[in-house]
Amino acid sequence: MLFKFKSKATGDLIMLEPNGRRVLQLIGKEPGPSGIILPEQMAGAVAALEKAIAEEEAAQKAAEDEAHAKGEQPKTKPEVVSLRQRAVPFIEMLRRAQAAGQDVVWGV
């Protein structure tokens, strides 16, 4: 399944189901087959995503620091796409839609 996010203020944004589900859960939305994010909810959604990104990056940095302290190589997976890379286009969509006073919907 795909999540196709739409807004009159932006182009469409498509995410694979696991990524779309995670982003929606992070902003407190039910990742159902359809839904809406209202302009007044967007600032909170952006803040929640930015907080989750910061937490993920802090955890990664802590793991790297711990590995260096033990004299080991950090266990990183360069093939893994970070939350930042997945969420930034969605954050931009939310910001543009909020500025234009437009909803973001999916599954409609």
N, CA and C of each residue as an Amber inpcrd file, in Angstrom:
protein
   324
   0.8380000  -1.1750000   0.0000000   0.0000000   0.0000000   0.0000000
   0.8870000   1.2430000   0.0000000   0.3810000   2.2900000  -0.5800000
   1.0640000   3.5780000  -0.6110000   0.2160000   4.6170000   0.1040000
   0.8760000   5.6020000   0.6760000   0.1930000   6.7810000   1.1830000
   0.4660000   7.8880000   0.1840000  -0.6100000   8.4880000  -0.3370000
  -0.4690000   9.6110000  -1.2590000  -1.0590000  10.8350000  -0.5650000
  -0.1680000  11.7260000  -0.1290000  -0.5840000  12.9390000   0.5590000
  -0.8180000  14.0300000  -0.4750000  -1.9520000  14.7460000  -0.3290000
  -2.3220000  15.7740000  -1.2970000  -2.6740000  17.0670000  -0.5760000
  -2.3870000  18.1740000  -1.2470000  -2.7880000  19.4880000  -0.7740000
  -2.9110000  20.3990000  -1.9770000  -3.8210000  21.3450000  -1.8900000
  -3.9640000  22.3120000  -2.9730000  -2.7780000  23.2670000  -3.0190000
  -1.9900000  23.3150000  -1.9370000  -0.8570000  24.2370000  -1.8630000
   0.4510000  23.6350000  -2.3710000   0.4830000  22.3150000  -2.5800000
   1.7260000  21.6420000  -2.9680000   1.4310000  20.5380000  -3.9740000
   2.5000000  19.9620000  -4.4810000   2.3660000  18.7550000  -5.2830000
   2.0920000  17.5670000  -4.3700000   1.7330000  16.4490000  -4.9530000
   1.4740000  15.2380000  -4.1740000   2.7770000  14.6680000  -3.6310000
   2.6670000  13.9760000  -2.5060000   3.8090000  13.3230000  -1.8830000
   3.4130000  11.8690000  -1.6400000   4.2080000  10.9560000  -2.1640000
   3.9060000   9.5310000  -2.0450000   4.9330000   8.8760000  -1.1330000
   4.4380000   8.0720000  -0.1930000   5.3050000   7.3090000   0.7080000
   4.8570000   5.8600000   0.7130000   5.8230000   4.9710000   0.8360000
   5.4850000   3.5640000   1.0300000   4.7670000   3.4130000   2.3680000
   3.9620000   2.3870000   2.4910000   3.1060000   2.1900000   3.6520000
   3.8460000   2.2540000   4.9900000   4.9750000   1.5500000   5.1800000
   5.6330000   1.6120000   6.4950000   6.1140000   3.0240000   6.8560000
   6.6060000   3.7600000   5.8700000   7.1030000   5.1100000   6.1200000
   5.9670000   6.0850000   6.3950000   4.9200000   6.0020000   5.6050000
   3.7560000   6.8540000   5.8270000   3.1020000   6.5730000   7.1630000
   3.0030000   5.2980000   7.5120000   2.4110000   4.9100000   8.8010000
   3.2310000   5.5040000   9.9570000   4.5450000   5.4040000   9.8740000
   5.4010000   5.9270000  10.9470000   5.2510000   7.4340000  11.0870000
   5.2690000   8.1480000   9.9730000   5.1340000   9.6020000  10.0110000
   3.7880000   9.9940000  10.6150000   2.7300000   9.3320000  10.1980000
   1.4080000   9.6540000  10.7360000   1.3230000   9.3520000  12.2320000
   1.8960000   8.2430000  12.6560000   1.8910000   7.9110000  14.0780000
   2.6680000   8.9430000  14.8790000   3.7750000   9.4090000  14.3460000
   4.5840000  10.4080000  15.0450000   3.8300000  11.7230000  15.2450000
   2.9530000  12.0650000  14.3110000   2.2050000  13.3170000  14.4590000
   0.8550000  13.1000000  15.1470000   0.6140000  11.8750000  15.5870000
  -0.6020000  11.6010000  16.3460000  -1.8370000  11.3530000  15.5060000
  -1.6480000  10.9760000  14.2660000  -2.7730000  10.6760000  13.3820000
  -2.9150000   9.1710000  13.2070000  -4.1410000   8.7190000  13.0550000
  -4.4110000   7.3100000  12.7890000  -4.0050000   7.0250000  11.3470000
  -3.0920000   6.0750000  11.1300000  -2.6340000   5.7890000   9.7580000
  -3.6300000   4.9150000   9.0040000  -4.8520000   5.3530000   8.9270000
  -5.8880000   4.6180000   8.2150000  -5.8190000   4.8650000   6.7320000
  -6.7750000   4.3150000   6.0030000  -6.7710000   4.4520000   4.5480000
  -7.0350000   5.8780000   4.0700000  -7.6030000   6.7310000   4.9200000
  -7.8100000   8.1330000   4.5470000  -7.7600000   8.9940000   5.7990000
  -7.4910000  10.2610000   5.5900000  -7.4330000  11.1770000   6.7180000
  -7.1370000  12.5870000   6.2740000  -7.0780000  13.4760000   7.2710000
  -6.8610000  14.8940000   6.9890000  -6.0210000  15.5070000   8.1050000
  -5.1790000  16.4440000   7.7070000  -4.4290000  17.2570000   8.6480000
  -4.8660000  18.6960000   8.3730000  -5.4660000  19.3180000   9.3710000
  -5.9570000  20.6830000   9.2270000  -4.8270000  21.6770000   9.4420000
  -4.9390000  22.8730000   8.8450000  -3.8690000  23.8680000   9.0000000
  -3.5130000  24.1560000  10.4590000  -4.5030000  24.1750000  11.3420000
  -4.2160000  24.4640000  12.7500000  -3.4960000  23.3200000  13.4570000
  -3.4440000  22.1410000  12.8530000  -2.7390000  20.9900000  13.4190000
  -1.3050000  20.8790000  12.9000000  -0.9740000  21.6380000  11.8870000
   0.2970000  21.4530000  11.1890000   1.5160000  21.8870000  11.9860000
   1.4120000  22.9740000  12.7540000   2.5670000  23.4090000  13.5530000
   2.9390000  22.3290000  14.5610000   1.9440000  21.7290000  15.1940000
   2.1990000  20.6440000  16.1390000   2.7870000  19.4190000  15.4570000
   2.3020000  19.1390000  14.2460000   2.8100000  17.9920000  13.4930000
   4.2800000  18.2050000  13.1200000   4.6090000  19.3990000  12.6700000
   6.0010000  19.7130000  12.3150000   6.8860000  19.5980000  13.5490000
   6.4210000  20.1320000  14.6690000   7.2060000  20.0630000  15.9160000
   7.4260000  18.6160000  16.3400000   6.3970000  17.7820000  16.2220000
   6.5260000  16.3680000  16.5980000   7.5310000  15.6500000  15.7070000
   7.4980000  15.9270000  14.4180000   8.4470000  15.2940000  13.4980000
   9.8700000  15.7750000  13.7660000  10.0380000  17.0580000  14.0020000
  11.3800000  17.5780000  14.2830000  11.9250000  17.0010000  15.5870000
  11.0630000  16.8150000  16.5740000  11.4870000  16.2130000  17.8410000
  11.9300000  14.7680000  17.6230000  11.1460000  14.0110000  16.8520000
  11.4850000  12.6120000  16.5740000  12.7980000  12.5050000  15.7970000
  13.0090000  13.4090000  14.8650000  14.2620000  13.4270000  14.0990000
  15.4370000  13.6970000  15.0300000  15.2950000  14.6900000  15.8990000
  16.3690000  15.0310000  16.8410000  16.6710000  13.8510000  17.7700000
  15.6360000  13.1670000  18.2350000  15.8330000  12.0120000  19.1160000
  16.5550000  10.8800000  18.3860000  16.1650000  10.6100000  17.1320000
  16.8170000   9.5590000  16.3610000  18.2870000   9.8930000  16.1360000
  18.5740000  11.1350000  15.7930000  19.9580000  11.5370000  15.5440000
  20.7860000  11.5210000  16.8340000  20.1790000  11.8900000  17.9600000
  20.8850000  11.8460000  19.2400000  21.2070000  10.4020000  19.6260000
  20.2690000   9.4890000  19.3810000  20.5060000   8.0770000  19.6840000
  21.6280000   7.5210000  18.8040000  21.6470000   7.9060000  17.5410000
  22.6990000   7.4650000  16.6230000  24.0550000   8.0060000  17.0730000
  24.0920000   9.2770000  17.4620000  25.3390000   9.8950000  17.9250000
  25.8220000   9.2260000  19.2010000  24.9020000   8.9200000  20.1260000
  25.2760000   8.2570000  21.3760000  25.8570000   6.8740000  21.0980000
  25.2550000   6.1460000  20.1500000  25.7610000   4.8160000  19.7990000
  27.1580000   4.9120000  19.1900000  27.3760000   5.9190000  18.3470000
  28.7040000   6.1200000  17.7580000  29.7290000   6.4760000  18.8310000
  29.3550000   7.3760000  19.7460000  30.2700000   7.7760000  20.8170000
  30.6210000   6.5880000  21.7100000  29.6270000   5.7590000  21.9950000
  29.8570000   4.5780000  22.8310000  30.8140000   3.6070000  22.1430000
  30.6280000   3.4130000  20.8570000  31.5080000   2.5230000  20.1070000
  32.9410000   3.0630000  20.1000000  33.0780000   4.3640000  19.8830000
  34.4220000   4.9720000  19.8960000  35.0700000   4.8380000  21.2730000
  34.2700000   5.0020000  22.3310000  34.7970000   4.8830000  23.6970000
  35.3090000   3.4690000  23.9740000  34.6920000   2.4860000  23.3500000
  35.1080000   1.0930000  23.5200000  36.2200000   0.7160000  22.5470000
  36.5860000   1.6550000  21.6750000  37.6240000   1.3810000  20.6930000
  37.1260000   0.5470000  19.5170000  35.8260000   0.5660000  19.2770000
  35.2350000  -0.2120000  18.1820000  34.7990000   0.7260000  17.0610000
  34.5410000   0.1290000  15.9360000  33.9660000   0.8710000  14.8300000
  32.4640000   1.0100000  15.0740000  31.8970000   2.1980000  14.8230000
  30.4480000   2.3470000  14.9890000  29.6990000   1.4280000  14.0290000
  28.6160000   0.8790000  14.5190000  27.7780000   0.0090000  13.6820000
  26.7500000   0.8740000  12.9760000  27.1000000   1.2940000  11.7790000
  26.1800000   2.1120000  10.9930000  25.7740000   1.3310000   9.7600000
  24.5950000   1.6210000   9.3110000  24.0860000   0.9840000   8.1050000
  23.8200000   2.0760000   7.0710000  24.7530000   2.3280000   6.1940000
  24.5660000   3.4080000   5.2320000  23.4000000   3.1760000   4.2780000
  22.9300000   1.9490000   4.1640000  21.8130000   1.6980000   3.2600000
  20.4670000   2.0670000   3.8810000  20.4550000   2.3320000   5.1820000
  19.2210000   2.6870000   5.8670000  18.9360000   4.1720000   5.6550000
  17.7010000   4.4930000   5.2970000  17.3020000   5.8790000   5.1010000
  16.7950000   6.4120000   6.4400000  17.3240000   7.5430000   6.8530000
  16.9820000   8.1040000   8.1570000  15.5820000   8.7250000   8.1470000
  15.0810000   8.9270000   9.3470000  13.7920000   9.6030000   9.4880000
  13.8640000  11.0050000   8.8950000  14.9830000  11.6810000   9.0850000
  15.1310000  13.0240000   8.5080000  14.9100000  12.9990000   6.9980000
  15.5380000  12.0400000   6.3190000  15.4000000  11.9630000   4.8640000
  13.9630000  11.6540000   4.4480000  13.2690000  10.8660000   5.2420000
  11.8800000  10.5250000   4.9270000  10.9210000  11.6640000   5.2430000
  11.1830000  12.3810000   6.3420000  10.2110000  13.3480000   6.8490000
  10.3560000  14.7610000   6.3050000  11.5410000  15.1540000   5.8660000
  11.7410000  16.5350000   5.4220000  10.7800000  16.9260000   4.2890000
  10.5650000  16.1100000   3.2730000   9.5910000  16.5160000   2.2500000
   8.1720000  16.6910000   2.8260000   7.8130000  15.8510000   3.7860000
   6.5000000  15.9520000   4.4120000   6.4190000  17.2170000   5.2700000
   7.4950000  17.5270000   5.9960000   7.5240000  18.7500000   6.7900000
   7.3670000  19.9700000   5.8870000   8.0600000  19.9640000   4.7740000
   7.9450000  21.0750000   3.8170000   6.5230000  21.1830000   3.2920000
   5.9030000  20.0600000   3.0020000   4.5160000  20.0610000   2.5360000
   3.6020000  20.6760000   3.5960000   3.7900000  20.2790000   4.8460000
   2.9720000  20.8180000   5.9290000   3.1650000  22.3250000   6.0770000
   4.3850000  22.7740000   6.0020000   4.6570000  24.2100000   6.1420000
   4.0100000  25.0120000   5.0160000   4.1250000  24.5340000   3.8060000
   3.5200000  25.2430000   2.6680000   1.9970000  25.2390000   2.7620000
   1.4350000  24.0970000   3.1200000  -0.0240000  24.0040000   3.2440000
  -0.5240000  24.9110000   4.3590000   0.1910000  24.9450000   5.4780000
  -0.2120000  25.8050000   6.5910000  -0.1670000  27.2750000   6.1720000
   0.8900000  27.6780000   5.4860000   1.0250000  29.0660000   5.0370000
  -0.1070000  29.4600000   4.0900000  -0.5720000  28.4910000   3.2990000
  -1.6520000  28.7530000   2.3500000  -3.0310000  28.5140000   2.9590000
  -3.0740000  28.0110000   4.1940000  -4.3550000  27.7230000   4.8300000
  -5.0840000  26.5440000   4.2170000  -4.3350000  25.5800000   3.6800000
  -4.9180000  24.4220000   3.0090000  -4.6970000  23.1470000   3.8230000
  -5.6320000  22.2220000   3.7050000  -5.5160000  20.9220000   4.3580000
  -4.5160000  20.0330000   3.6170000  -4.0320000  19.0230000   4.3230000
  -3.3030000  17.9160000   3.6990000  -4.1550000  16.6790000   3.9270000
  -4.4550000  15.9700000   2.8590000  -5.2940000  14.7790000   2.9540000
  -4.5770000  13.5760000   2.3560000  -5.0650000  12.4020000   2.6760000
  -4.5800000  11.1880000   2.0520000  -5.7510000  10.2200000   1.8830000
  -5.6650000   9.4000000   0.8690000  -6.6690000   8.3800000   0.6050000
  -7.9900000   8.9050000   0.0840000  -7.9960000  10.1240000  -0.4360000
  -9.2370000  10.6930000  -0.9370000  -9.2200000  10.7430000  -2.4430000
